[in-house]
Amino acid sequence: MASLEELIALSDHPKMVGIGETGLDYYYDNSPRELQQSSFRTHIAAARETGLPLIVHTRDADADMADILEDEMGKGAFPGVLHCFSSGRALAERALAIGFYISLSGIVTFKNAEDLRDIARDVPVDRILVETDSPFLTPVPYRGKENAPFYIPFVAEKIAEVKELPLEKVLSVTYDNSLRTFFQRQ
């Protein structure tokens, strides 16, 4: 596990734009939950110290994730993104309340992702990012193939459809959101 000092030192690299991907993943339980939580809090401290956004991975850990984020935000603000979001509404709402972005991937295009689309419909467009999570989670109509960044427009198209906005508006706003998130230290 990297120390806070090591993470801060690594963040000085000119190409560093975020802290993470870090978070909690209880799906496989390959790592003790207490160790995951401790490591995650160290990454949060690095994000707070450096002003770089925290890139958060969550799988089957929504309640603990939201509790930790809110607890840590109470110690001092830090920017963040719920990466490749596929969690529940409660986590989305709690993350938005502390100023986080919600990043949507190809999952939002999947046939069985209606719950995720319902959440995406309610996320303010100025808090949405789009991603591919390459090489996984390729959006429809290319699901099953290796994912690549050039598939991002399919994610944006689905968001535009769900939010009943012109595609150009979604592309423009998510582009601006990404610049605000990753290319301005806070």
Solvent accessible surface area in square Angstrom, and as a share of the most:
residue,aa,sasa,rsa
1,M,148,0.66
2,A,35,0.27
3,S,45,0.29
4,L,59,0.29
5,E,122,0.55
6,E,94,0.42
7,L,20,0.10
8,I,50,0.25
9,A,65,0.51
10,L,109,0.54
11,S,1,0.00
12,D,107,0.55
13,H,99,0.44
14,P,125,0.79
15,K,169,0.71
16,M,64,0.28
17,V,55,0.32
18,G,10,0.10
19,I,6,0.03
20,G,46,0.45
21,E,94,0.42
22,T,13,0.08
23,G,17,0.17
24,L,0,0.00
25,D,41,0.21
26,Y,15,0.06
27,Y,108,0.41
28,Y,143,0.54
29,D,80,0.41
30,N,135,0.69
31,S,38,0.24
32,P,83,0.52
33,R,97,0.35
34,E,130,0.58
35,L,90,0.45
36,Q,22,0.10
37,Q,47,0.21
38,S,51,0.33
39,S,24,0.15
40,F,0,0.00
41,R,80,0.29
42,T,26,0.15
43,H,31,0.14
44,I,0,0.00
45,A,25,0.20
46,A,0,0.00
47,A,0,0.00
48,R,68,0.25
49,E,118,0.53
50,T,21,0.12
51,G,6,0.06
52,L,4,0.02
53,P,3,0.02
54,L,0,0.00
55,I,27,0.14
56,V,1,0.00
57,H,55,0.25
58,T,21,0.12
59,R,94,0.34
60,D,95,0.49
61,A,5,0.04
62,D,44,0.23
63,A,67,0.52
64,D,51,0.26
65,M,0,0.00
66,A,2,0.02
67,D,75,0.39
68,I,7,0.04
69,L,2,0.01
70,E,66,0.30
71,D,68,0.35
72,E,6,0.03
73,M,35,0.16
74,G,72,0.69
75,K,124,0.53
76,G,26,0.25
77,A,83,0.64
78,F,8,0.03
79,P,20,0.13
80,G,2,0.02
81,V,4,0.02
82,L,4,0.02
83,H,25,0.11
84,C,19,0.11
85,F,5,0.02
86,S,65,0.42
87,S,23,0.15
88,G,31,0.30
89,R,92,0.33
90,A,67,0.52
91,L,3,0.01
92,A,1,0.01
93,E,93,0.41
94,R,74,0.27
95,A,1,0.00
96,L,40,0.20
97,A,88,0.68
98,I,37,0.19
99,G,37,0.35
100,F,1,0.00
101,Y,18,0.07
102,I,0,0.00
103,S,5,0.03
104,L,0,0.00
105,S,0,0.00
106,G,0,0.00
107,I,29,0.15
108,V,0,0.00
109,T,11,0.06
110,F,15,0.06
111,K,190,0.80
112,N,128,0.66
113,A,9,0.07
114,E,86,0.38
115,D,114,0.59
116,L,11,0.06
117,R,25,0.09
118,D,50,0.26
119,I,11,0.05
120,A,1,0.00
121,R,105,0.38
122,D,89,0.46
123,V,2,0.01
124,P,67,0.42
125,V,31,0.18
126,D,72,0.37
127,R,55,0.20
128,I,0,0.00
129,L,7,0.04
130,V,29,0.17
131,E,28,0.12
132,T,9,0.05
133,D,40,0.21
134,S,50,0.32
135,P,61,0.39
136,F,135,0.56
137,L,59,0.29
138,T,5,0.03
139,P,0,0.00
140,V,68,0.39
141,P,86,0.54
142,Y,77,0.29
143,R,132,0.48
144,G,79,0.76
145,K,124,0.53
146,E,134,0.60
147,N,5,0.02
148,A,18,0.14
149,P,92,0.58
150,F,146,0.61
151,Y,21,0.08
152,I,51,0.26
153,P,58,0.36
154,F,56,0.23
155,V,0,0.00
156,A,0,0.00
157,E,81,0.36
158,K,43,0.18
159,I,0,0.00
160,A,7,0.06
161,E,115,0.52
162,V,11,0.06
163,K,36,0.15
164,E,156,0.70
165,L,55,0.27
166,P,92,0.58
167,L,57,0.29
168,E,124,0.56
169,K,93,0.39
170,V,0,0.00
171,L,57,0.28
172,S,59,0.38
173,V,24,0.14
174,T,5,0.03
175,Y,132,0.50
176,D,66,0.34
177,N,0,0.00
178,S,31,0.20
179,L,67,0.33
180,R,99,0.36
181,T,7,0.04
182,F,48,0.20
183,F,134,0.56
184,Q,110,0.49
185,R,118,0.43
186,Q,144,0.64
